[in-house]
Amino acid sequence: MNKTRLRKYAHLIAKVGANVQKGQEVIIRSTVETPEFALMVSEECYKLGAKEVTVEWRYSPLSKLHYKKRSLKTLSEIKNWELEKLKYRAEALPVLIHLGGDDPDAMKGVDQNKVMQSRIATMKVTKPLTDSMSDKYQWVIAAVPTKKWAQKIFPGVRASLAVEKLWEAILFTSRVDEDPVVAWNEHNKRLLDRCNYLNSLGLKELRYRSSNGTNLRVGLIDDGLFLGGGENTLSGVYFNPNIPTEEVFTSPMQGDVDGIVYSTKPLTYQGELIDNFFVRFENGKVVETGAEKNAHLLDKIVNMDEGARKLGECALVPFDSPINKTGILFYNTLFDENCCCHFALGRGFNNTLRGFENMSFAECKAKGINDSSIHVDFMIGSSDLEIDGVDKDGKVIALFRNGNWAF
């Protein structure tokens, strides 16, 4: 891959995504398979004035070995040094850059019950600290190809060519082949215009229909907002948490959803695929699920905690998005969720409330934001999806027709 293009992408991640400020600490999380690009992003962060850049490496085969060989008790422990490290981050608020690209099948053969139980146990300790950091620091998720991921997408293609093809798709959907900074400023403006229009409608619910059987009603929060593209930290630093992104989203009223929804793309979760599944809600909670592949894993997700049975996000993405137009199933939530409309089970977003910056977590929850230890996105958009908004006077407003924006 041309180094000049990769340098533009690295700059985009550091400047537009993370928007690293002079004197800030930066943590980059990267797979060991892509050290050259992690180095490139580190260099861009230092050019922007970062005080210190730390790279935390991960290697999926090693993670898999740990889950297989360590006991549930050991996996569930948070050691003192780990807790102190998290406490430091909660105070220092370093910028976080996550470079994704792991093998979608990395955790095949691992006891998923063991994985989930250990994560529930550790989150009980870490969640208060991670919650205290919410909306206070910049973060961004971006992607870097690895051989296993590329060959999952392009089976039968030799590894080097598969990686090159995946690089092309990532750079195209991330708007790197234009002037990336200008392109993202224009893109953020378009998403903001969508949000402003939706927020002007005073919607109280959304209604979803599709020929695949989806028929769902979702209640909205009175003081809720639609957001999209870049956002601000509480201190006023503007950043883009996802590169790429095509979504406009909100957090619905927790406990106010009824009906059934069918997935339109596989869900990659903990290194395994859940495919051709449905979720049915009654009185705001999941009461039934089913899947052709890994149904047991979907059942475990919705039973992680009480909030896992409720919706935390409604995201509106046109079916003709640039990512969907590639025709690629990425087996990666960052990309696949931006192909089409999606929901998320679990945790909602406090910043989708007007005046959230003056509220505690408890107050946001009381307003209707769902709380959970998980946030799992799944795709429900199709070429014939219809979405209507209903305002406080009962007026029905077409939002989506034939899978795309109706306005």
Kinemage of the C-alpha trace (Angstrom):
@kinemage 1
@onewidth
@group {chain A} dominant
@subgroup {mainchain}
@vectorlist {calphas} color= white
{ca met a 1} P 0.000 0.000 0.000
{ca asn a 2} L 1.228 3.487 -0.902
{ca lys a 3} L 2.881 5.058 2.166
{ca thr a 4} L 1.567 8.532 1.328
{ca arg a 5} L -2.026 7.306 1.492
{ca leu a 6} L -1.357 5.487 4.763
{ca arg a 7} L 0.215 8.635 6.193
{ca lys a 8} L -2.936 10.605 5.276
{ca tyr a 9} L -5.021 7.963 7.050
{ca ala a 10} L -2.791 8.047 10.143
{ca his a 11} L -3.088 11.840 10.228
{ca leu a 12} L -6.867 11.583 9.854
{ca ile a 13} L -7.067 9.259 12.859
{ca ala a 14} L -4.853 11.439 15.059
{ca lys a 15} L -6.189 14.850 13.981
{ca val a 16} L -9.829 14.402 12.972
{ca gly a 17} L -10.604 11.243 14.921
{ca ala a 18} L -8.809 11.746 18.232
{ca asn a 19} L -8.017 15.457 17.748
{ca val a 20} L -4.959 15.135 19.972
{ca gln a 21} L -4.221 18.367 21.829
{ca lys a 22} L -0.816 19.713 22.811
{ca gly a 23} L 0.376 18.216 26.087
{ca gln a 24} L -2.080 15.299 26.137
{ca glu a 25} L -1.207 11.692 26.843
{ca val a 26} L -2.268 9.171 24.191
{ca ile a 27} L -2.853 5.433 24.431
{ca ile a 28} L -2.957 3.422 21.193
{ca arg a 29} L -4.368 -0.096 21.335
{ca ser a 30} L -3.178 -2.191 18.404
{ca thr a 31} L -2.736 -5.774 17.326
{ca val a 32} L 0.884 -6.952 17.173
{ca glu a 33} L 0.314 -7.732 13.484
{ca thr a 34} L 0.270 -4.059 12.446
{ca pro a 35} L 3.266 -2.410 14.180
{ca glu a 36} L 4.240 -0.206 11.230
{ca phe a 37} L 0.887 1.571 11.162
{ca ala a 38} L 0.804 1.918 14.952
{ca leu a 39} L 4.190 3.622 14.636
{ca met a 40} L 2.816 5.932 11.948
{ca val a 41} L -0.168 6.963 14.122
{ca ser a 42} L 2.186 7.507 17.070
{ca glu a 43} L 4.314 9.833 14.945
{ca glu a 44} L 1.224 11.821 13.925
{ca cys a 45} L 0.176 12.175 17.568
{ca tyr a 46} L 3.606 13.551 18.496
{ca lys a 47} L 3.417 15.999 15.575
{ca leu a 48} L 0.195 17.327 17.073
{ca gly a 49} L 1.942 17.941 20.391
{ca ala a 50} L 1.218 14.775 22.393
{ca lys a 51} L 3.229 14.665 25.604
{ca glu a 52} L 3.458 10.882 25.639
{ca val a 53} L 2.221 8.069 23.390
{ca thr a 54} L 1.904 4.558 24.799
{ca val a 55} L 1.072 1.552 22.626
{ca glu a 56} L -0.717 -1.393 24.227
{ca trp a 57} L -0.381 -4.511 22.103
{ca arg a 58} L -2.802 -7.398 21.794
{ca tyr a 59} L -2.597 -10.776 20.076
{ca ser a 60} L -5.795 -12.775 19.621
{ca pro a 61} L -4.199 -16.263 19.789
{ca leu a 62} L -2.679 -15.345 23.150
{ca ser a 63} L -6.008 -14.005 24.442
{ca lys a 64} L -7.635 -17.247 23.334
{ca leu a 65} L -4.996 -19.259 25.200
{ca his a 66} L -5.621 -17.273 28.379
{ca tyr a 67} L -9.367 -17.901 28.235
{ca lys a 68} L -8.781 -21.611 27.713
{ca lys a 69} L -6.110 -22.154 30.360
{ca arg a 70} L -6.991 -19.722 33.150
{ca ser a 71} L -9.686 -20.581 35.651
{ca leu a 72} L -12.864 -18.529 35.869
{ca lys a 73} L -11.687 -17.285 39.269
{ca thr a 74} L -8.392 -16.038 37.830
{ca leu a 75} L -10.067 -14.412 34.827
{ca ser a 76} L -12.535 -12.667 37.151
{ca glu a 77} L -9.876 -11.015 39.302
{ca ile a 78} L -8.787 -7.395 38.987
{ca lys a 79} L -5.302 -7.142 40.430
{ca asn a 80} L -4.281 -4.100 42.455
{ca trp a 81} L -1.890 -2.834 39.781
{ca glu a 82} L -4.642 -3.076 37.157
{ca leu a 83} L -7.021 -1.101 39.338
{ca glu a 84} L -4.398 1.546 40.053
{ca lys a 85} L -3.704 1.835 36.330
{ca leu a 86} L -7.401 2.427 35.641
{ca lys a 87} L -7.609 4.953 38.487
{ca tyr a 88} L -4.714 6.853 36.944
{ca arg a 89} L -6.449 6.935 33.577
{ca ala a 90} L -9.680 8.136 35.165
{ca glu a 91} L -7.705 11.056 36.564
{ca ala a 92} L -5.328 11.768 33.666
{ca leu a 93} L -7.945 11.166 30.921
{ca pro a 94} L -5.550 10.188 28.125
{ca val a 95} L -6.751 10.106 24.512
{ca leu a 96} L -7.618 6.551 23.441
{ca ile a 97} L -7.025 5.327 19.876
{ca his a 98} L -8.218 1.805 19.121
{ca leu a 99} L -6.850 0.259 15.923
{ca gly a 100} L -9.089 -2.725 15.174
{ca gly a 101} L -8.464 -5.576 12.769
{ca asp a 102} L -8.653 -8.831 14.689
{ca asp a 103} L -9.591 -12.154 13.147
{ca pro a 104} L -13.430 -12.423 13.254
{ca asp a 105} L -13.057 -16.131 14.116
{ca ala a 106} L -10.374 -15.575 16.747
{ca met a 107} L -12.341 -16.984 19.667
{ca lys a 108} L -13.785 -20.090 18.037
{ca gly a 109} L -13.632 -22.968 20.486
{ca val a 110} L -13.498 -20.788 23.599
{ca asp a 111} L -16.086 -21.345 26.343
{ca gln a 112} L -18.195 -18.207 25.828
{ca asn a 113} L -19.943 -18.728 29.160
{ca lys a 114} L -16.543 -18.470 30.836
{ca val a 115} L -15.742 -15.314 28.881
{ca met a 116} L -19.021 -13.638 29.792
{ca gln a 117} L -18.975 -14.592 33.458
{ca ser a 118} L -15.443 -13.259 33.866
{ca arg a 119} L -16.349 -9.998 32.134
{ca ile a 120} L -19.428 -9.524 34.307
{ca ala a 121} L -17.242 -10.011 37.393
{ca thr a 122} L -14.520 -7.586 36.292
{ca met a 123} L -16.998 -4.946 35.123
{ca lys a 124} L -18.526 -4.783 38.596
{ca val a 125} L -15.173 -3.421 39.732
{ca thr a 126} L -14.195 -1.327 36.703
{ca lys a 127} L -17.561 0.156 35.652
{ca pro a 128} L -17.700 2.942 38.291
{ca leu a 129} L -14.302 4.171 37.095
{ca thr a 130} L -15.079 3.904 33.384
{ca asp a 131} L -18.422 5.645 33.997
{ca ser a 132} L -16.597 8.495 35.734
{ca met a 133} L -14.569 9.051 32.547
{ca ser a 134} L -17.592 9.189 30.243
{ca asp a 135} L -17.656 12.202 27.884
{ca lys a 136} L -14.478 13.605 29.425
{ca tyr a 137} L -11.851 12.405 26.937
{ca gln a 138} L -11.359 11.916 23.202
{ca trp a 139} L -11.408 8.449 21.709
{ca val a 140} L -11.582 6.943 18.251
{ca ile a 141} L -11.969 3.492 16.729
{ca ala a 142} L -10.408 2.937 13.302
{ca ala a 143} L -9.366 -0.161 11.365
{ca val a 144} L -6.138 -1.695 10.060
{ca pro a 145} L -6.160 -4.866 7.920
{ca thr a 146} L -4.691 -8.122 9.168
{ca lys a 147} L -4.202 -11.283 7.125
{ca lys a 148} L -6.834 -13.370 8.932
{ca trp a 149} L -9.457 -10.616 8.743
{ca ala a 150} L -8.715 -9.899 5.067
{ca gln a 151} L -8.900 -13.557 4.082
{ca lys a 152} L -12.191 -13.955 5.948
{ca ile a 153} L -13.631 -11.208 3.724
{ca phe a 154} L -11.901 -12.356 0.529
{ca pro a 155} L -11.683 -16.167 0.772
{ca gly a 156} L -9.534 -17.912 -1.793
{ca val a 157} L -7.404 -14.819 -2.387
{ca arg a 158} L -3.742 -14.946 -1.417
{ca ala a 159} L -3.038 -13.118 1.836
{ca ser a 160} L -1.072 -10.158 0.426
{ca leu a 161} L -3.734 -9.380 -2.189
{ca ala a 162} L -6.563 -9.779 0.343
{ca val a 163} L -4.864 -7.272 2.662
{ca glu a 164} L -4.407 -4.836 -0.239
{ca lys a 165} L -8.081 -5.136 -1.207
{ca leu a 166} L -9.142 -4.535 2.393
{ca trp a 167} L -6.861 -1.507 2.641
{ca glu a 168} L -8.578 -0.074 -0.449
{ca ala a 169} L -12.018 -0.568 1.112
{ca ile a 170} L -10.973 1.006 4.429
{ca leu a 171} L -9.365 4.055 2.796
{ca phe a 172} L -12.339 4.559 0.458
{ca thr a 173} L -14.998 4.374 3.177
{ca ser a 174} L -12.877 6.582 5.456
{ca arg a 175} L -12.724 9.315 2.768
{ca val a 176} L -8.932 9.236 2.642
{ca asp a 177} L -8.538 9.624 -1.115
{ca glu a 178} L -9.951 13.141 -0.987
{ca asp a 179} L -8.504 15.817 1.273
{ca pro a 180} L -9.485 13.864 4.409
{ca val a 181} L -9.815 16.838 6.755
{ca val a 182} L -11.974 18.818 4.313
{ca ala a 183} L -14.023 15.734 3.421
{ca trp a 184} L -14.730 14.986 7.071
{ca asn a 185} L -15.690 18.582 7.841
{ca glu a 186} L -18.251 18.420 5.018
{ca his a 187} L -19.450 14.971 6.093
{ca asn a 188} L -19.922 16.087 9.696
{ca lys a 189} L -21.906 19.093 8.463
{ca arg a 190} L -24.282 16.835 6.497
{ca leu a 191} L -24.820 14.569 9.501
{ca leu a 192} L -25.417 17.588 11.733
{ca asp a 193} L -28.064 18.902 9.318
{ca arg a 194} L -29.870 15.547 9.552
{ca cys a 195} L -29.730 15.685 13.339
{ca asn a 196} L -31.025 19.241 13.497
{ca tyr a 197} L -34.004 18.362 11.316
{ca leu a 198} L -34.881 15.266 13.338
{ca asn a 199} L -34.501 17.182 16.594
{ca ser a 200} L -36.893 19.853 15.306
{ca leu a 201} L -39.716 17.315 14.849
{ca gly a 202} L -40.455 16.620 18.518
{ca leu a 203} L -40.719 12.867 17.944
{ca lys a 204} L -42.089 10.590 20.658
{ca glu a 205} L -41.642 7.240 18.897
{ca leu a 206} L -40.219 5.419 15.878
{ca arg a 207} L -42.005 2.683 13.918
{ca tyr a 208} L -40.070 0.121 11.854
{ca arg a 209} L -41.435 -2.176 9.129
{ca ser a 210} L -39.791 -4.523 6.617
{ca ser a 211} L -40.898 -7.444 4.445
{ca asn a 212} L -38.558 -9.763 6.402
{ca gly a 213} L -40.989 -9.569 9.324
{ca thr a 214} L -39.598 -6.610 11.246
{ca asn a 215} L -42.456 -4.752 12.926
{ca leu a 216} L -41.331 -2.683 15.884
{ca arg a 217} L -42.330 0.393 17.845
{ca val a 218} L -39.703 2.244 19.901
{ca gly a 219} L -40.490 5.013 22.372
{ca leu a 220} L -38.221 8.057 22.580
{ca ile a 221} L -37.170 10.266 25.500
{ca asp a 222} L -38.795 13.700 25.745
{ca asp a 223} L -35.440 15.431 26.214
{ca gly a 224} L -33.628 13.104 23.841
{ca leu a 225} L -31.469 14.206 20.921
{ca phe a 226} L -30.289 12.661 17.665
{ca leu a 227} L -26.509 12.868 17.278
{ca gly a 228} L -24.102 11.962 14.490
{ca gly a 229} L -20.538 12.441 13.309
{ca gly a 230} L -18.267 14.356 15.648
{ca glu a 231} L -19.001 15.216 19.253
{ca asn a 232} L -17.502 17.289 22.051
{ca thr a 233} L -15.926 16.330 25.345
{ca leu a 234} L -17.273 18.121 28.407
{ca ser a 235} L -14.240 20.423 28.165
{ca gly a 236} L -15.191 21.337 24.588
{ca val a 237} L -12.740 19.337 22.440
{ca tyr a 238} L -14.370 18.183 19.188
{ca phe a 239} L -13.490 14.671 17.974
{ca asn a 240} L -14.847 11.840 15.801
{ca pro a 241} L -15.218 8.579 17.750
{ca asn a 242} L -15.728 6.361 14.701
{ca ile a 243} L -13.831 6.348 11.412
{ca pro a 244} L -15.763 5.665 9.259
{ca thr a 245} L -19.291 6.623 10.316
{ca glu a 246} L -22.559 7.166 8.464
{ca glu a 247} L -25.051 7.031 11.344
{ca val a 248} L -27.442 9.395 13.051
{ca phe a 249} L -28.423 7.901 16.398
{ca thr a 250} L -30.302 8.395 19.647
{ca ser a 251} L -30.866 6.490 22.875
{ca pro a 252} L -34.524 5.432 23.187
{ca met a 253} L -36.640 5.434 26.318
{ca gln a 254} L -35.513 2.376 28.224
{ca gly a 255} L -38.310 -0.117 28.681
{ca asp a 256} L -40.538 1.296 25.920
{ca val a 257} L -40.330 -1.008 22.909
{ca asp a 258} L -42.662 -3.644 21.501
{ca gly a 259} L -42.555 -5.937 18.499
{ca ile a 260} L -40.068 -8.036 16.591
{ca val a 261} L -36.955 -7.207 14.598
{ca tyr a 262} L -34.885 -9.391 12.267
{ca ser a 263} L -31.162 -9.048 11.626
{ca thr a 264} L -29.935 -8.383 8.102
{ca lys a 265} L -26.212 -8.993 8.668
{ca pro a 266} L -24.246 -11.362 10.926
{ca leu a 267} L -23.200 -10.116 14.354
{ca thr a 268} L -19.553 -10.643 15.310
{ca tyr a 269} L -19.371 -11.009 19.082
{ca gln a 270} L -16.385 -12.162 21.155
{ca gly a 271} L -14.789 -13.627 18.041
{ca glu a 272} L -17.834 -15.661 16.968
{ca leu a 273} L -20.632 -15.046 14.461
{ca ile a 274} L -24.349 -14.956 15.259
{ca asp a 275} L -26.337 -15.141 12.031
{ca asn a 276} L -29.933 -14.915 10.779
{ca phe a 277} L -31.445 -14.010 14.112
{ca phe a 278} L -34.450 -12.194 15.543
{ca val a 279} L -35.235 -10.404 18.791
{ca arg a 280} L -38.761 -9.956 20.134
{ca phe a 281} L -39.704 -7.337 22.734
{ca glu a 282} L -42.675 -6.985 25.053
{ca asn a 283} L -43.129 -4.089 27.480
{ca gly a 284} L -39.629 -2.867 26.738
{ca lys a 285} L -37.718 -6.096 27.339
{ca val a 286} L -36.448 -8.980 25.215
{ca val a 287} L -38.760 -11.930 25.721
{ca glu a 288} L -37.584 -14.184 22.888
{ca thr a 289} L -34.582 -14.626 20.603
{ca gly a 290} L -33.646 -17.080 17.885
{ca ala a 291} L -30.784 -17.584 15.452
{ca glu a 292} L -29.694 -20.037 12.783
{ca lys a 293} L -26.125 -19.840 14.036
{ca asn a 294} L -24.944 -19.475 17.653
{ca ala a 295} L -28.417 -18.950 19.119
{ca his a 296} L -27.014 -19.876 22.530
{ca leu a 297} L -24.553 -16.961 22.356
{ca leu a 298} L -27.336 -14.487 21.551
{ca asp a 299} L -29.246 -15.826 24.544
{ca lys a 300} L -26.208 -15.259 26.759
{ca ile a 301} L -25.894 -11.665 25.527
{ca val a 302} L -29.442 -10.714 26.513
{ca asn a 303} L -28.941 -12.349 29.911
{ca met a 304} L -25.709 -10.534 30.789
{ca asp a 305} L -27.632 -8.234 33.133
{ca glu a 306} L -31.035 -6.570 33.455
{ca gly a 307} L -30.135 -3.757 31.054
{ca ala a 308} L -28.978 -6.184 28.360
{ca arg a 309} L -32.638 -7.024 27.674
{ca lys a 310} L -33.393 -3.423 26.685
{ca leu a 311} L -32.413 -1.177 23.775
{ca gly a 312} L -29.704 1.400 24.295
{ca glu a 313} L -29.442 2.834 20.770
{ca cys a 314} L -31.450 3.415 17.600
{ca ala a 315} L -29.188 4.302 14.669
{ca leu a 316} L -30.390 5.517 11.285
{ca val a 317} L -28.105 4.708 8.346
{ca pro a 318} L -29.168 4.832 4.668
{ca phe a 319} L -28.998 1.520 2.810
{ca asp a 320} L -27.083 3.268 0.011
{ca ser a 321} L -24.282 4.310 2.376
{ca pro a 322} L -20.760 4.241 0.885
{ca ile a 323} L -19.911 1.248 3.066
{ca asn a 324} L -22.882 -0.788 1.880
{ca lys a 325} L -22.112 0.168 -1.730
{ca thr a 326} L -18.789 -1.652 -1.495
{ca gly a 327} L -20.791 -4.890 -1.396
{ca ile a 328} L -18.447 -6.183 1.297
{ca leu a 329} L -19.524 -7.937 4.472
{ca phe a 330} L -16.723 -6.802 6.775
{ca tyr a 331} L -17.414 -9.103 9.755
{ca asn a 332} L -16.522 -6.051 11.833
{ca thr a 333} L -19.097 -3.986 13.707
{ca leu a 334} L -17.381 -0.650 13.010
{ca phe a 335} L -18.060 -1.111 9.296
{ca asp a 336} L -21.134 -3.320 9.216
{ca glu a 337} L -23.101 -1.078 11.591
{ca asn a 338} L -22.489 1.784 9.159
{ca cys a 339} L -23.861 -0.184 6.217
{ca cys a 340} L -27.469 0.219 7.285
{ca cys a 341} L -29.807 0.933 10.211
{ca his a 342} L -29.042 -0.826 13.451
{ca phe a 343} L -30.009 -1.173 17.093
{ca ala a 344} L -27.889 -1.821 20.157
{ca leu a 345} L -28.797 -3.900 23.157
{ca gly a 346} L -27.581 -2.604 26.501
{ca arg a 347} L -26.032 0.673 27.535
{ca gly a 348} L -27.371 3.945 26.166
{ca phe a 349} L -25.573 7.266 25.732
{ca asn a 350} L -25.987 10.007 28.326
{ca asn a 351} L -24.970 12.675 25.820
{ca thr a 352} L -28.166 12.065 23.827
{ca leu a 353} L -30.002 13.979 26.585
{ca arg a 354} L -30.383 17.734 26.537
{ca gly a 355} L -28.418 19.131 29.483
{ca phe a 356} L -26.735 15.806 30.300
{ca glu a 357} L -23.569 17.639 31.326
{ca asn a 358} L -25.424 18.922 34.397
{ca met a 359} L -26.827 15.515 35.361
{ca ser a 360} L -25.460 12.596 37.325
{ca phe a 361} L -25.514 9.054 35.928
{ca ala a 362} L -28.477 8.323 38.186
{ca glu a 363} L -30.362 11.339 36.826
{ca cys a 364} L -29.680 10.292 33.210
{ca lys a 365} L -30.960 6.827 34.022
{ca ala a 366} L -34.072 8.300 35.630
{ca lys a 367} L -34.701 10.256 32.425
{ca gly a 368} L -34.742 6.998 30.456
{ca ile a 369} L -31.158 6.178 29.445
{ca asn a 370} L -30.614 2.425 29.709
{ca asp a 371} L -27.691 1.170 31.774
{ca ser a 372} L -25.852 -2.110 31.238
{ca ser a 373} L -22.399 -3.654 31.214
{ca ile a 374} L -22.757 -4.274 27.456
{ca his a 375} L -23.466 -2.328 24.274
{ca val a 376} L -23.961 -4.728 21.362
{ca asp a 377} L -24.870 -3.357 17.917
{ca phe a 378} L -26.792 -5.461 15.413
{ca met a 379} L -27.868 -4.560 11.883
{ca ile a 380} L -31.517 -4.431 10.803
{ca gly a 381} L -31.473 -2.219 7.680
{ca ser a 382} L -32.788 -3.565 4.369
{ca ser a 383} L -33.625 -2.274 0.896
{ca asp a 384} L -37.315 -2.048 1.787
{ca leu a 385} L -37.082 -0.840 5.394
{ca glu a 386} L -39.624 1.843 6.297
{ca ile a 387} L -39.301 4.022 9.383
{ca asp a 388} L -41.902 6.535 10.517
{ca gly a 389} L -41.576 9.065 13.284
{ca val a 390} L -44.591 10.005 15.366
{ca asp a 391} L -44.649 13.418 17.041
{ca lys a 392} L -46.349 14.479 20.264
{ca asp a 393} L -49.565 15.344 18.390
{ca gly a 394} L -49.736 11.925 16.725
{ca lys a 395} L -48.583 13.175 13.336
{ca val a 396} L -46.769 10.481 11.337
{ca ile a 397} L -43.644 11.657 9.495
{ca ala a 398} L -41.826 9.504 6.925
{ca leu a 399} L -38.159 9.167 7.868
{ca phe a 400} L -37.052 6.173 5.753
{ca arg a 401} L -38.489 4.657 2.593
{ca asn a 402} L -36.894 1.811 0.616
{ca gly a 403} L -34.078 1.687 3.138
{ca asn a 404} L -33.016 5.324 2.649
{ca trp a 405} L -33.803 8.784 3.993
{ca ala a 406} L -37.268 9.968 2.970
{ca phe a 407} L -36.405 13.667 3.282
